Amino acid sequence: MIQSETIPSVNLFGIRVSKWNMEETVAYLTEAAESDRPHQVITANPIMVMAALEDPAYMEIMQKAELVVPDGAGVVWASGKAGNPVKERVAGFDLLHQLMKTGEKRSWKVYLLGASPEVIQEAANRLQMQYPGVKIVGSRDGYFGPDQDLEVVEAIKAAAPHILFVARGADTQEPWIAKYKQQLGVPVIMGVGGSFDVISGRSKRAPKFMQRLRLEWFYRLLKEPTRFRRMLALPKFAVKVLKEKENLG
């Protein structure tokens, strides 16, 4: 098993972002899913990087994660500016599906956590139909407070999945995984943001041409104008990269 410290990476403001392409990422996580050690997978975008720079506790979470993949187009761009480019964008939504495809062949067990009760149930149904070789051993919505955390952890432990996909709020998703990673003991735990909303059909992903043009963030802003305040981190990130690119890499 490759140790996280030896994964080819680019250093973005103290966060080690994997340079692997999708195929290499899936190969690593396939081995991880069949190991006995928990691996936290973070799908990094510029908003998360800026949040980490403003919050030492969040920075520590990103630095201690076993794998940080370049999800956001801005992270891919920044790696190029740093002179140490990643091979390609590894979008969390696509990575989820690639892992489910691999799980089909290997009879993996998967647990889904987060989103609303209706969304998580529909996402579980659709994923089970799409990947019948995978056993979805449990699902739970994300509407629970800290007083229910241990109850949720115990339910997941009892289901003993190979992979746990977590979709909670941007400010709680990664911290929750980091806090309970060792207790959960799940080999691969990955935050998937709004993926369940798309899988369930509640929302749509950006058209392919916008993904190619790295404008997925703009599509989401058009669909969800309330994201505007969060999106203000994007120009700040770009300016910081251009100012400090000599110190990155």
C-alpha positions in Angstrom: 0.0 0.0 0.0 1.4 3.4 -1.0 1.8 5.7 2.0 0.1 9.1 1.7 3.4 10.9 2.2 4.8 9.3 -1.0 1.8 10.2 -3.3 3.1 12.5 -6.1 1.7 15.9 -5.1 1.8 19.6 -5.5 2.0 21.9 -2.5 -0.7 24.5 -2.5 -0.3 26.8 0.6 0.6 23.8 2.8 -2.0 21.4 1.3 -0.6 18.4 -0.6 -2.8 17.8 -3.6 -2.4 14.6 -5.5 -1.0 14.8 -9.1 -2.6 11.4 -10.1 -5.1 11.2 -12.9 -8.4 9.4 -12.4 -7.1 6.0 -13.3 -4.2 6.2 -10.8 -6.5 7.6 -8.1 -9.0 4.7 -8.5 -6.2 2.2 -8.4 -4.9 3.6 -5.1 -8.4 3.7 -3.6 -9.1 0.2 -4.8 -6.2 -1.0 -2.7 -7.3 1.3 0.2 -10.9 0.0 0.1 -9.6 -3.5 0.8 -7.2 -2.5 3.5 -7.9 -2.3 7.2 -6.9 1.3 7.6 -9.3 4.3 7.2 -8.5 6.7 4.4 -10.1 10.2 4.3 -10.5 11.5 0.7 -11.0 15.2 0.2 -12.1 16.6 -3.1 -10.4 20.0 -3.0 -11.5 23.2 -4.6 -10.4 26.8 -4.2 -13.1 27.6 -1.7 -11.9 24.8 0.6 -8.3 26.0 0.2 -9.2 29.5 1.2 -11.2 28.2 4.2 -8.2 26.3 5.3 -6.0 29.4 5.1 -8.4 31.2 7.4 -9.1 28.4 9.8 -6.1 26.4 11.3 -8.3 23.6 12.4 -9.7 23.1 8.9 -6.1 23.3 7.5 -5.0 20.5 9.9 -7.9 18.4 8.6 -6.8 18.9 5.0 -3.2 18.3 5.8 -3.9 15.0 7.7 -6.2 13.5 5.0 -4.8 10.5 3.4 -5.7 11.8 -0.1 -6.6 15.2 -1.4 -7.6 15.2 -5.1 -7.9 18.2 -7.4 -11.6 18.6 -7.8 -12.0 22.3 -8.6 -10.8 23.7 -11.9 -9.1 26.5 -9.9 -6.9 23.9 -8.1 -5.8 22.4 -11.5 -5.0 25.9 -12.7 -3.1 26.8 -9.6 -0.9 23.6 -9.9 0.1 24.8 -13.4 1.0 28.3 -12.1 3.1 26.6 -9.4 5.1 24.9 -12.1 4.1 21.4 -10.8 0.8 20.6 -12.7 -1.5 17.8 -11.8 -2.3 15.4 -14.6 -6.0 16.2 -14.8 -9.0 17.3 -12.8 -10.4 14.5 -10.6 -13.9 15.5 -10.0 -15.6 14.1 -6.9 -18.8 13.2 -8.8 -16.8 11.2 -11.4 -14.6 9.6 -8.8 -17.7 8.4 -6.9 -19.0 6.7 -10.1 -15.6 5.2 -10.9 -15.4 3.7 -7.5 -18.9 2.3 -7.9 -17.9 0.7 -11.2 -14.9 -0.9 -9.5 -17.1 -2.0 -6.6 -19.3 -3.8 -9.1 -16.5 -6.1 -10.0 -15.3 -6.6 -6.4 -18.7 -6.9 -4.6 -18.0 -3.9 -2.4 -20.4 -2.7 0.3 -21.2 1.0 0.3 -22.9 3.3 2.8 -24.4 6.7 1.9 -24.7 9.5 4.5 -26.1 13.0 4.1 -28.6 15.1 2.1 -32.3 15.1 2.8 -34.3 11.9 3.6 -36.0 12.0 0.1 -32.7 12.7 -1.8 -30.6 10.0 0.0 -33.3 7.4 -0.5 -33.6 8.2 -4.2 -29.9 8.3 -4.7 -29.5 4.9 -3.0 -32.2 3.4 -5.2 -30.7 4.8 -8.4 -27.1 3.8 -7.5 -28.3 0.3 -6.6 -30.0 0.0 -10.0 -27.0 1.3 -11.8 -24.5 -0.8 -10.0 -26.3 -4.0 -8.9 -23.0 -5.7 -8.1 -22.4 -3.2 -5.3 -24.3 -3.8 -2.0 -25.6 -0.6 -0.6 -25.7 -1.7 3.0 -27.2 1.5 4.5 -28.2 5.1 4.1 -29.0 7.9 6.4 -29.9 11.5 5.8 -27.6 14.3 7.1 -30.2 15.9 9.4 -28.7 14.9 12.7 -26.9 16.9 15.4 -23.8 16.2 17.5 -25.9 14.4 20.1 -26.7 11.7 17.5 -23.2 11.4 16.1 -22.3 8.2 18.0 -25.6 6.5 17.1 -24.8 7.2 13.4 -21.2 6.0 13.8 -22.3 2.8 15.4 -24.9 2.1 12.6 -22.2 2.6 10.0 -19.7 0.4 11.9 -22.3 -2.4 12.1 -22.9 -2.3 8.3 -19.1 -2.6 7.8 -18.9 -0.9 4.3 -15.8 -0.7 2.2 -16.7 2.8 1.3 -18.6 5.6 3.0 -19.8 8.5 0.9 -20.7 11.6 3.0 -22.7 14.6 1.8 -23.1 17.2 4.5 -22.7 21.0 4.6 -19.4 22.5 3.4 -18.4 23.5 6.9 -19.2 20.2 8.6 -18.5 17.5 6.0 -14.7 17.2 6.3 -14.5 18.0 10.0 -17.1 15.3 10.8 -15.2 12.7 8.8 -11.9 13.6 10.4 -13.4 13.5 13.9 -14.9 10.0 13.5 -12.6 8.5 10.9 -10.8 6.1 13.3 -14.0 5.2 15.2 -15.8 4.4 11.9 -12.9 2.2 10.7 -14.2 2.4 7.1 -11.4 1.9 4.6 -12.4 4.7 2.3 -14.4 7.7 3.5 -15.1 10.5 1.0 -16.9 13.7 1.1 -19.1 14.1 -2.0 -20.8 17.5 -1.5 -23.9 17.8 -3.7 -23.4 14.6 -5.6 -26.5 12.9 -4.1 -28.7 15.8 -5.3 -27.5 15.2 -8.9 -27.7 11.4 -8.7 -31.2 11.6 -7.3 -32.3 13.9 -10.1 -33.0 16.8 -7.8 -30.4 19.0 -9.5 -28.4 18.8 -12.8 -24.7 18.8 -13.3 -23.2 21.4 -15.7 -23.3 20.6 -19.4 -20.2 18.9 -20.7 -19.1 21.9 -22.7 -19.1 24.0 -19.5 -17.1 21.3 -17.7 -14.6 21.3 -20.5 -14.3 25.1 -20.3 -13.8 24.8 -16.5 -17.0 26.7 -15.9 -18.8 24.2 -13.7 -18.6 26.7 -10.8 -20.4 29.4 -12.9 -23.2 27.0 -13.8 -23.7 26.2 -10.1 -23.8 29.9 -9.3 -26.4 30.5 -12.0 -28.5 27.6 -10.5 -27.9 28.6 -6.9 -27.4 32.4 -6.6 -27.2 32.0 -2.8 -23.7 30.6 -3.4 -22.5 34.1 -4.4 -20.9 34.9 -1.0 -19.0 31.6 -1.0 -17.9 32.2 -4.6 -16.1 35.4 -3.5 -13.3 33.2 -2.4 -12.5 32.3 -6.1 -11.0 35.7 -7.1 -9.1 35.9 -3.7 -7.7 32.5 -4.4 -6.6 33.5 -8.0 -4.9 36.7 -6.7 -3.1 34.8 -3.9 -1.8 32.1 -6.4 -0.5 34.8 -8.8 1.2 36.7 -5.9 2.8 33.7 -4.2 3.3 31.2 -7.1 7.0 31.1 -6.5 6.4 29.7 -3.0 4.1 26.9 -4.3 4.9 23.6 -5.8 
